[in-house]
């Protein structure tokens, strides 16, 4: 059952994420911050809320014109990668849940595996699916952008989320 507190928290986290995207920062900053919000939302509200946020963020980026050219064709794959990131993280985190997420082996394993799955979805989408969809060679710059940087931004964002969640948990007594 969803409480008013969880709904309010989700609305706040969506608004905060949209503000982060609206800043128009380079991907080096925006990527980790959005990934942080995905994990933080799944930790403070629910995994399904983190997945919902992962669906919203690429759509907003497209509406704002932040996904030019080939990246518009990537939107379904970005959504899938975000959902897989949150899902794998949440699934593995449940394995041996610890009170302190910073000290939880399953949380770190979930973050590592989730980031790896996100990277693999985006990498293979640009290597295999995108050329079929657009009927052209995908620029190497796009392939490079959708490969290892995605893994590292997901890891960095998750680590930031763990730090913030741990502070919030002690201050506001989250679950």
TORKOL-4160 file (C-alpha; in steps of 0.2 Angstrom, whole numbers, padded with zeros to 4 digits, m for minus):
175
<pt num="1" X="0000" Y="0000" Z="0000"/>
<pt num="2" X="0006" Y="0017" Z="m0005"/>
<pt num="3" X="0006" Y="0030" Z="0009"/>
<pt num="4" X="0003" Y="0049" Z="0007"/>
<pt num="5" X="0021" Y="0051" Z="0013"/>
<pt num="6" X="0028" Y="0040" Z="m0001"/>
<pt num="7" X="0018" Y="0049" Z="m0014"/>
<pt num="8" X="0024" Y="0066" Z="m0008"/>
<pt num="9" X="0042" Y="0059" Z="m0007"/>
<pt num="10" X="0041" Y="0053" Z="m0025"/>
<pt num="11" X="0034" Y="0069" Z="m0031"/>
<pt num="12" X="0048" Y="0079" Z="m0023"/>
<pt num="13" X="0061" Y="0067" Z="m0030"/>
<pt num="14" X="0054" Y="0068" Z="m0048"/>
<pt num="15" X="0054" Y="0087" Z="m0046"/>
<pt num="16" X="0072" Y="0087" Z="m0040"/>
<pt num="17" X="0077" Y="0076" Z="m0054"/>
<pt num="18" X="0068" Y="0087" Z="m0067"/>
<pt num="19" X="0077" Y="0102" Z="m0060"/>
<pt num="20" X="0094" Y="0093" Z="m0061"/>
<pt num="21" X="0090" Y="0089" Z="m0080"/>
<pt num="22" X="0084" Y="0107" Z="m0082"/>
<pt num="23" X="0101" Y="0114" Z="m0077"/>
<pt num="24" X="0108" Y="0108" Z="m0094"/>
<pt num="25" X="0125" Y="0102" Z="m0086"/>
<pt num="26" X="0137" Y="0092" Z="m0096"/>
<pt num="27" X="0133" Y="0073" Z="m0096"/>
<pt num="28" X="0148" Y="0071" Z="m0085"/>
<pt num="29" X="0138" Y="0079" Z="m0071"/>
<pt num="30" X="0120" Y="0075" Z="m0076"/>
<pt num="31" X="0123" Y="0056" Z="m0079"/>
<pt num="32" X="0129" Y="0053" Z="m0061"/>
<pt num="33" X="0116" Y="0064" Z="m0053"/>
<pt num="34" X="0101" Y="0056" Z="m0063"/>
<pt num="35" X="0107" Y="0039" Z="m0059"/>
<pt num="36" X="0109" Y="0045" Z="m0040"/>
<pt num="37" X="0091" Y="0050" Z="m0041"/>
<pt num="38" X="0085" Y="0033" Z="m0048"/>
<pt num="39" X="0094" Y="0023" Z="m0034"/>
<pt num="40" X="0088" Y="0036" Z="m0021"/>
<pt num="41" X="0070" Y="0035" Z="m0027"/>
<pt num="42" X="0071" Y="0016" Z="m0026"/>
<pt num="43" X="0078" Y="0016" Z="m0009"/>
<pt num="44" X="0067" Y="0030" Z="m0001"/>
<pt num="45" X="0050" Y="0026" Z="m0010"/>
<pt num="46" X="0050" Y="0009" Z="m0019"/>
<pt num="47" X="0059" Y="0001" Z="m0034"/>
<pt num="48" X="0044" Y="0003" Z="m0045"/>
<pt num="49" X="0045" Y="0022" Z="m0041"/>
<pt num="50" X="0064" Y="0022" Z="m0046"/>
<pt num="51" X="0059" Y="0013" Z="m0062"/>
<pt num="52" X="0045" Y="0026" Z="m0066"/>
<pt num="53" X="0058" Y="0040" Z="m0063"/>
<pt num="54" X="0069" Y="0031" Z="m0076"/>
<pt num="55" X="0055" Y="0031" Z="m0089"/>
<pt num="56" X="0052" Y="0050" Z="m0086"/>
<pt num="57" X="0069" Y="0056" Z="m0087"/>
<pt num="58" X="0073" Y="0052" Z="m0105"/>
<pt num="59" X="0056" Y="0058" Z="m0111"/>
<pt num="60" X="0059" Y="0075" Z="m0102"/>
<pt num="61" X="0077" Y="0075" Z="m0110"/>
<pt num="62" X="0069" Y="0072" Z="m0127"/>
<pt num="63" X="0056" Y="0086" Z="m0125"/>
<pt num="64" X="0069" Y="0098" Z="m0119"/>
<pt num="65" X="0080" Y="0094" Z="m0135"/>
<pt num="66" X="0094" Y="0086" Z="m0125"/>
<pt num="67" X="0092" Y="0070" Z="m0136"/>
<pt num="68" X="0097" Y="0076" Z="m0153"/>
<pt num="69" X="0098" Y="0065" Z="m0169"/>
<pt num="70" X="0102" Y="0047" Z="m0166"/>
<pt num="71" X="0099" Y="0049" Z="m0147"/>
<pt num="72" X="0080" Y="0051" Z="m0151"/>
<pt num="73" X="0080" Y="0033" Z="m0157"/>
<pt num="74" X="0089" Y="0028" Z="m0142"/>
<pt num="75" X="0075" Y="0033" Z="m0130"/>
<pt num="76" X="0067" Y="0016" Z="m0128"/>
<pt num="77" X="0084" Y="0008" Z="m0125"/>
<pt num="78" X="0088" Y="0022" Z="m0112"/>
<pt num="79" X="0071" Y="0019" Z="m0103"/>
<pt num="80" X="0075" Y="0000" Z="m0104"/>
<pt num="81" X="0093" Y="0002" Z="m0097"/>
<pt num="82" X="0086" Y="0014" Z="m0083"/>
<pt num="83" X="0073" Y="0001" Z="m0078"/>
<pt num="84" X="0085" Y="m0013" Z="m0079"/>
<pt num="85" X="0098" Y="m0003" Z="m0068"/>
<pt num="86" X="0085" Y="0000" Z="m0054"/>
<pt num="87" X="0077" Y="m0018" Z="m0055"/>
<pt num="88" X="0094" Y="m0027" Z="m0054"/>
<pt num="89" X="0100" Y="m0016" Z="m0040"/>
<pt num="90" X="0083" Y="m0018" Z="m0030"/>
<pt num="91" X="0083" Y="m0037" Z="m0033"/>
<pt num="92" X="0100" Y="m0040" Z="m0027"/>
<pt num="93" X="0099" Y="m0027" Z="m0012"/>
<pt num="94" X="0084" Y="m0038" Z="m0005"/>
<pt num="95" X="0096" Y="m0053" Z="m0004"/>
<pt num="96" X="0104" Y="m0048" Z="0012"/>
<pt num="97" X="0097" Y="m0031" Z="0017"/>
<pt num="98" X="0107" Y="m0022" Z="0030"/>
<pt num="99" X="0102" Y="m0007" Z="0040"/>
<pt num="100" X="0117" Y="0004" Z="0034"/>
<pt num="101" X="0117" Y="0003" Z="0015"/>
<pt num="102" X="0135" Y="0009" Z="0014"/>
<pt num="103" X="0140" Y="m0007" Z="0023"/>
<pt num="104" X="0128" Y="m0019" Z="0014"/>
<pt num="105" X="0137" Y="m0031" Z="0002"/>
<pt num="106" X="0121" Y="m0035" Z="m0007"/>
<pt num="107" X="0118" Y="m0016" Z="m0010"/>
<pt num="108" X="0135" Y="m0014" Z="m0018"/>
<pt num="109" X="0133" Y="m0030" Z="m0027"/>
<pt num="110" X="0116" Y="m0024" Z="m0034"/>
<pt num="111" X="0124" Y="m0007" Z="m0039"/>
<pt num="112" X="0138" Y="m0016" Z="m0048"/>
<pt num="113" X="0127" Y="m0028" Z="m0057"/>
<pt num="114" X="0114" Y="m0015" Z="m0061"/>
<pt num="115" X="0127" Y="m0003" Z="m0068"/>
<pt num="116" X="0134" Y="m0017" Z="m0078"/>
<pt num="117" X="0117" Y="m0022" Z="m0085"/>
<pt num="118" X="0113" Y="m0004" Z="m0089"/>
<pt num="119" X="0130" Y="m0002" Z="m0099"/>
<pt num="120" X="0127" Y="m0019" Z="m0108"/>
<pt num="121" X="0109" Y="m0013" Z="m0113"/>
<pt num="122" X="0115" Y="0003" Z="m0120"/>
<pt num="123" X="0131" Y="m0003" Z="m0128"/>
<pt num="124" X="0122" Y="m0017" Z="m0138"/>
<pt num="125" X="0108" Y="m0006" Z="m0142"/>
<pt num="126" X="0120" Y="0006" Z="m0151"/>
<pt num="127" X="0130" Y="m0008" Z="m0159"/>
<pt num="128" X="0116" Y="m0019" Z="m0164"/>
<pt num="129" X="0098" Y="m0012" Z="m0163"/>
<pt num="130" X="0101" Y="0006" Z="m0168"/>
<pt num="131" X="0109" Y="0002" Z="m0185"/>
<pt num="132" X="0094" Y="m0009" Z="m0189"/>
<pt num="133" X="0082" Y="0005" Z="m0184"/>
<pt num="134" X="0090" Y="0020" Z="m0193"/>
<pt num="135" X="0097" Y="0010" Z="m0208"/>
<pt num="136" X="0114" Y="0018" Z="m0206"/>
<pt num="137" X="0130" Y="0017" Z="m0197"/>
<pt num="138" X="0130" Y="0024" Z="m0180"/>
<pt num="139" X="0143" Y="0037" Z="m0177"/>
<pt num="140" X="0158" Y="0031" Z="m0166"/>
<pt num="141" X="0156" Y="0046" Z="m0155"/>
<pt num="142" X="0138" Y="0040" Z="m0150"/>
<pt num="143" X="0144" Y="0022" Z="m0147"/>
<pt num="144" X="0158" Y="0028" Z="m0136"/>
<pt num="145" X="0145" Y="0039" Z="m0127"/>
<pt num="146" X="0134" Y="0024" Z="m0124"/>
<pt num="147" X="0147" Y="0012" Z="m0118"/>
<pt num="148" X="0159" Y="0013" Z="m0103"/>
<pt num="149" X="0154" Y="0031" Z="m0097"/>
<pt num="150" X="0137" Y="0024" Z="m0094"/>
<pt num="151" X="0144" Y="0011" Z="m0082"/>
<pt num="152" X="0154" Y="0023" Z="m0073"/>
<pt num="153" X="0141" Y="0036" Z="m0071"/>
<pt num="154" X="0129" Y="0023" Z="m0064"/>
<pt num="155" X="0142" Y="0017" Z="m0052"/>
<pt num="156" X="0146" Y="0035" Z="m0046"/>
<pt num="157" X="0127" Y="0040" Z="m0045"/>
<pt num="158" X="0124" Y="0024" Z="m0035"/>
<pt num="159" X="0138" Y="0028" Z="m0023"/>
<pt num="160" X="0132" Y="0046" Z="m0020"/>
<pt num="161" X="0114" Y="0039" Z="m0018"/>
<pt num="162" X="0121" Y="0027" Z="m0004"/>
<pt num="163" X="0129" Y="0042" Z="0005"/>
<pt num="164" X="0114" Y="0053" Z="0004"/>
<pt num="165" X="0102" Y="0039" Z="0009"/>
<pt num="166" X="0112" Y="0034" Z="0024"/>
<pt num="167" X="0111" Y="0053" Z="0030"/>
<pt num="168" X="0093" Y="0054" Z="0026"/>
<pt num="169" X="0090" Y="0037" Z="0035"/>
<pt num="170" X="0098" Y="0042" Z="0051"/>
<pt num="171" X="0089" Y="0060" Z="0051"/>
<pt num="172" X="0072" Y="0055" Z="0045"/>
<pt num="173" X="0071" Y="0037" Z="0051"/>
<pt num="174" X="0068" Y="0029" Z="0034"/>
<pt num="175" X="0065" Y="0010" Z="0033"/>
